[in-house]
Amino acid sequence: IMSRRKLTDTENISFVERLVEACGTSKPAKMARLLDVSYQAAKNYLNGRLPDSNVLKTISERTPYSIHWLVTGEGKKFVENGQNKDRE
C-alpha cells in the first residue's frame, strides 16, 4: 500500500502542470524568484514535490490561483481577491 504523502505518477504530472500554469514558468530560476525559495526547492517542486504550507501561501498571495485547485486539480481554478471592494 502506497503512502498518502507520495503522489502517484499521474497526480505528480498533473500537479506539476498546474504549478507551471500558476507560476507562469517551468524554469526553476524564475519560479524560485517568484516564490522566494531556493533554486533547488523550485526544481523539487517541478519534479513533483508538494510545496510546504508557507510556499502554498506565497503562491496564493502572488497569483490568482486557488490552492485547492493547485493541489487537487478540483474546484475553482481562480479565487476571488479577498480585498475586492465589489463583494457584498
CNS distance restraints for C-alpha pairs under 8 A (distance, minus, plus):
assign (resid   2 and name CA) (resid   6 and name CA) 7.39 0.50 0.50
assign (resid   7 and name CA) (resid  11 and name CA) 5.69 0.50 0.50
assign (resid   7 and name CA) (resid  12 and name CA) 5.49 0.50 0.50
assign (resid   7 and name CA) (resid  48 and name CA) 7.90 0.50 0.50
assign (resid   8 and name CA) (resid  12 and name CA) 5.89 0.50 0.50
assign (resid   9 and name CA) (resid  13 and name CA) 6.19 0.50 0.50
assign (resid  10 and name CA) (resid  14 and name CA) 6.19 0.50 0.50
assign (resid  11 and name CA) (resid  15 and name CA) 5.97 0.50 0.50
assign (resid  12 and name CA) (resid  16 and name CA) 6.28 0.50 0.50
assign (resid  12 and name CA) (resid  47 and name CA) 7.93 0.50 0.50
assign (resid  12 and name CA) (resid  48 and name CA) 5.05 0.50 0.50
assign (resid  12 and name CA) (resid  49 and name CA) 7.84 0.50 0.50
assign (resid  13 and name CA) (resid  17 and name CA) 6.22 0.50 0.50
assign (resid  13 and name CA) (resid  48 and name CA) 6.84 0.50 0.50
assign (resid  14 and name CA) (resid  18 and name CA) 6.27 0.50 0.50
assign (resid  14 and name CA) (resid  73 and name CA) 7.58 0.50 0.50
assign (resid  15 and name CA) (resid  19 and name CA) 6.06 0.50 0.50
assign (resid  15 and name CA) (resid  48 and name CA) 6.75 0.50 0.50
assign (resid  15 and name CA) (resid  70 and name CA) 6.67 0.50 0.50
assign (resid  15 and name CA) (resid  71 and name CA) 6.33 0.50 0.50
assign (resid  15 and name CA) (resid  72 and name CA) 7.50 0.50 0.50
assign (resid  15 and name CA) (resid  73 and name CA) 7.42 0.50 0.50
assign (resid  16 and name CA) (resid  20 and name CA) 6.11 0.50 0.50
assign (resid  16 and name CA) (resid  45 and name CA) 7.16 0.50 0.50
assign (resid  16 and name CA) (resid  46 and name CA) 5.65 0.50 0.50
assign (resid  16 and name CA) (resid  47 and name CA) 7.11 0.50 0.50
assign (resid  16 and name CA) (resid  48 and name CA) 5.73 0.50 0.50
assign (resid  17 and name CA) (resid  21 and name CA) 6.26 0.50 0.50
assign (resid  18 and name CA) (resid  22 and name CA) 6.09 0.50 0.50
assign (resid  18 and name CA) (resid  70 and name CA) 5.73 0.50 0.50
assign (resid  18 and name CA) (resid  73 and name CA) 7.56 0.50 0.50
assign (resid  19 and name CA) (resid  23 and name CA) 6.04 0.50 0.50
assign (resid  19 and name CA) (resid  46 and name CA) 7.74 0.50 0.50
assign (resid  19 and name CA) (resid  70 and name CA) 6.48 0.50 0.50
assign (resid  20 and name CA) (resid  24 and name CA) 5.62 0.50 0.50
assign (resid  20 and name CA) (resid  25 and name CA) 5.27 0.50 0.50
assign (resid  20 and name CA) (resid  26 and name CA) 5.30 0.50 0.50
assign (resid  20 and name CA) (resid  46 and name CA) 7.78 0.50 0.50
assign (resid  21 and name CA) (resid  25 and name CA) 6.94 0.50 0.50
assign (resid  22 and name CA) (resid  59 and name CA) 7.89 0.50 0.50
assign (resid  22 and name CA) (resid  63 and name CA) 6.62 0.50 0.50
assign (resid  22 and name CA) (resid  64 and name CA) 7.92 0.50 0.50
assign (resid  22 and name CA) (resid  65 and name CA) 6.11 0.50 0.50
assign (resid  22 and name CA) (resid  70 and name CA) 7.71 0.50 0.50
assign (resid  23 and name CA) (resid  31 and name CA) 6.49 0.50 0.50
assign (resid  23 and name CA) (resid  34 and name CA) 7.44 0.50 0.50
assign (resid  23 and name CA) (resid  59 and name CA) 7.72 0.50 0.50
assign (resid  23 and name CA) (resid  63 and name CA) 7.24 0.50 0.50
assign (resid  25 and name CA) (resid  30 and name CA) 6.77 0.50 0.50
assign (resid  25 and name CA) (resid  31 and name CA) 6.50 0.50 0.50
assign (resid  26 and name CA) (resid  30 and name CA) 7.95 0.50 0.50
assign (resid  26 and name CA) (resid  31 and name CA) 7.27 0.50 0.50
assign (resid  26 and name CA) (resid  46 and name CA) 7.26 0.50 0.50
assign (resid  27 and name CA) (resid  31 and name CA) 6.22 0.50 0.50
assign (resid  28 and name CA) (resid  32 and name CA) 5.86 0.50 0.50
assign (resid  28 and name CA) (resid  39 and name CA) 5.85 0.50 0.50
assign (resid  28 and name CA) (resid  40 and name CA) 7.77 0.50 0.50
assign (resid  28 and name CA) (resid  42 and name CA) 5.10 0.50 0.50
assign (resid  28 and name CA) (resid  43 and name CA) 5.40 0.50 0.50
assign (resid  28 and name CA) (resid  46 and name CA) 7.44 0.50 0.50
assign (resid  29 and name CA) (resid  33 and name CA) 6.36 0.50 0.50
assign (resid  29 and name CA) (resid  39 and name CA) 5.65 0.50 0.50
assign (resid  29 and name CA) (resid  42 and name CA) 7.40 0.50 0.50
assign (resid  30 and name CA) (resid  34 and name CA) 6.26 0.50 0.50
assign (resid  31 and name CA) (resid  35 and name CA) 6.10 0.50 0.50
assign (resid  31 and name CA) (resid  42 and name CA) 6.07 0.50 0.50
assign (resid  32 and name CA) (resid  36 and name CA) 5.60 0.50 0.50
assign (resid  32 and name CA) (resid  37 and name CA) 4.84 0.50 0.50
assign (resid  32 and name CA) (resid  38 and name CA) 5.62 0.50 0.50
assign (resid  32 and name CA) (resid  39 and name CA) 5.36 0.50 0.50
assign (resid  32 and name CA) (resid  41 and name CA) 7.40 0.50 0.50
assign (resid  32 and name CA) (resid  42 and name CA) 5.33 0.50 0.50
assign (resid  33 and name CA) (resid  37 and name CA) 6.76 0.50 0.50
assign (resid  34 and name CA) (resid  62 and name CA) 7.83 0.50 0.50
assign (resid  35 and name CA) (resid  55 and name CA) 6.68 0.50 0.50
assign (resid  35 and name CA) (resid  58 and name CA) 6.23 0.50 0.50
assign (resid  35 and name CA) (resid  59 and name CA) 6.68 0.50 0.50
assign (resid  37 and name CA) (resid  41 and name CA) 6.15 0.50 0.50
assign (resid  37 and name CA) (resid  42 and name CA) 6.69 0.50 0.50
assign (resid  38 and name CA) (resid  42 and name CA) 6.38 0.50 0.50
assign (resid  39 and name CA) (resid  43 and name CA) 6.27 0.50 0.50
assign (resid  40 and name CA) (resid  44 and name CA) 6.15 0.50 0.50
assign (resid  41 and name CA) (resid  45 and name CA) 6.33 0.50 0.50
assign (resid  42 and name CA) (resid  46 and name CA) 6.24 0.50 0.50
assign (resid  43 and name CA) (resid  47 and name CA) 6.18 0.50 0.50
assign (resid  44 and name CA) (resid  48 and name CA) 6.49 0.50 0.50
assign (resid  44 and name CA) (resid  49 and name CA) 5.50 0.50 0.50
assign (resid  45 and name CA) (resid  49 and name CA) 4.58 0.50 0.50
assign (resid  45 and name CA) (resid  50 and name CA) 6.03 0.50 0.50
assign (resid  45 and name CA) (resid  51 and name CA) 6.42 0.50 0.50
assign (resid  50 and name CA) (resid  71 and name CA) 7.86 0.50 0.50
assign (resid  51 and name CA) (resid  55 and name CA) 5.71 0.50 0.50
assign (resid  51 and name CA) (resid  56 and name CA) 6.19 0.50 0.50
assign (resid  52 and name CA) (resid  56 and name CA) 6.30 0.50 0.50
assign (resid  53 and name CA) (resid  57 and name CA) 6.06 0.50 0.50
assign (resid  54 and name CA) (resid  58 and name CA) 6.33 0.50 0.50
assign (resid  55 and name CA) (resid  59 and name CA) 6.26 0.50 0.50
assign (resid  56 and name CA) (resid  60 and name CA) 6.28 0.50 0.50
assign (resid  56 and name CA) (resid  67 and name CA) 6.66 0.50 0.50
assign (resid  57 and name CA) (resid  61 and name CA) 6.26 0.50 0.50
assign (resid  57 and name CA) (resid  67 and name CA) 7.98 0.50 0.50
assign (resid  58 and name CA) (resid  62 and name CA) 6.09 0.50 0.50
assign (resid  59 and name CA) (resid  63 and name CA) 5.75 0.50 0.50
assign (resid  59 and name CA) (resid  65 and name CA) 7.69 0.50 0.50
assign (resid  59 and name CA) (resid  67 and name CA) 7.67 0.50 0.50
assign (resid  60 and name CA) (resid  64 and name CA) 6.65 0.50 0.50
assign (resid  60 and name CA) (resid  65 and name CA) 6.32 0.50 0.50
assign (resid  60 and name CA) (resid  66 and name CA) 6.63 0.50 0.50
assign (resid  60 and name CA) (resid  67 and name CA) 6.29 0.50 0.50
assign (resid  64 and name CA) (resid  78 and name CA) 5.49 0.50 0.50
assign (resid  64 and name CA) (resid  79 and name CA) 5.93 0.50 0.50
assign (resid  64 and name CA) (resid  80 and name CA) 7.58 0.50 0.50
assign (resid  64 and name CA) (resid  81 and name CA) 7.52 0.50 0.50
assign (resid  65 and name CA) (resid  69 and name CA) 7.45 0.50 0.50
assign (resid  65 and name CA) (resid  70 and name CA) 7.16 0.50 0.50
assign (resid  65 and name CA) (resid  77 and name CA) 5.73 0.50 0.50
assign (resid  65 and name CA) (resid  78 and name CA) 4.43 0.50 0.50
assign (resid  65 and name CA) (resid  79 and name CA) 6.00 0.50 0.50
assign (resid  66 and name CA) (resid  70 and name CA) 6.14 0.50 0.50
assign (resid  66 and name CA) (resid  76 and name CA) 6.77 0.50 0.50
assign (resid  66 and name CA) (resid  77 and name CA) 5.43 0.50 0.50
assign (resid  66 and name CA) (resid  78 and name CA) 5.07 0.50 0.50
assign (resid  66 and name CA) (resid  79 and name CA) 5.30 0.50 0.50
assign (resid  67 and name CA) (resid  71 and name CA) 6.06 0.50 0.50
assign (resid  68 and name CA) (resid  72 and name CA) 5.86 0.50 0.50
assign (resid  68 and name CA) (resid  73 and name CA) 7.30 0.50 0.50
assign (resid  68 and name CA) (resid  74 and name CA) 6.92 0.50 0.50
assign (resid  68 and name CA) (resid  75 and name CA) 7.10 0.50 0.50
assign (resid  69 and name CA) (resid  73 and name CA) 4.47 0.50 0.50
assign (resid  69 and name CA) (resid  74 and name CA) 4.95 0.50 0.50
assign (resid  69 and name CA) (resid  75 and name CA) 5.72 0.50 0.50
assign (resid  69 and name CA) (resid  76 and name CA) 6.30 0.50 0.50
assign (resid  69 and name CA) (resid  77 and name CA) 5.39 0.50 0.50
assign (resid  70 and name CA) (resid  77 and name CA) 7.55 0.50 0.50
assign (resid  73 and name CA) (resid  77 and name CA) 8.00 0.50 0.50
assign (resid  80 and name CA) (resid  84 and name CA) 7.42 0.50 0.50
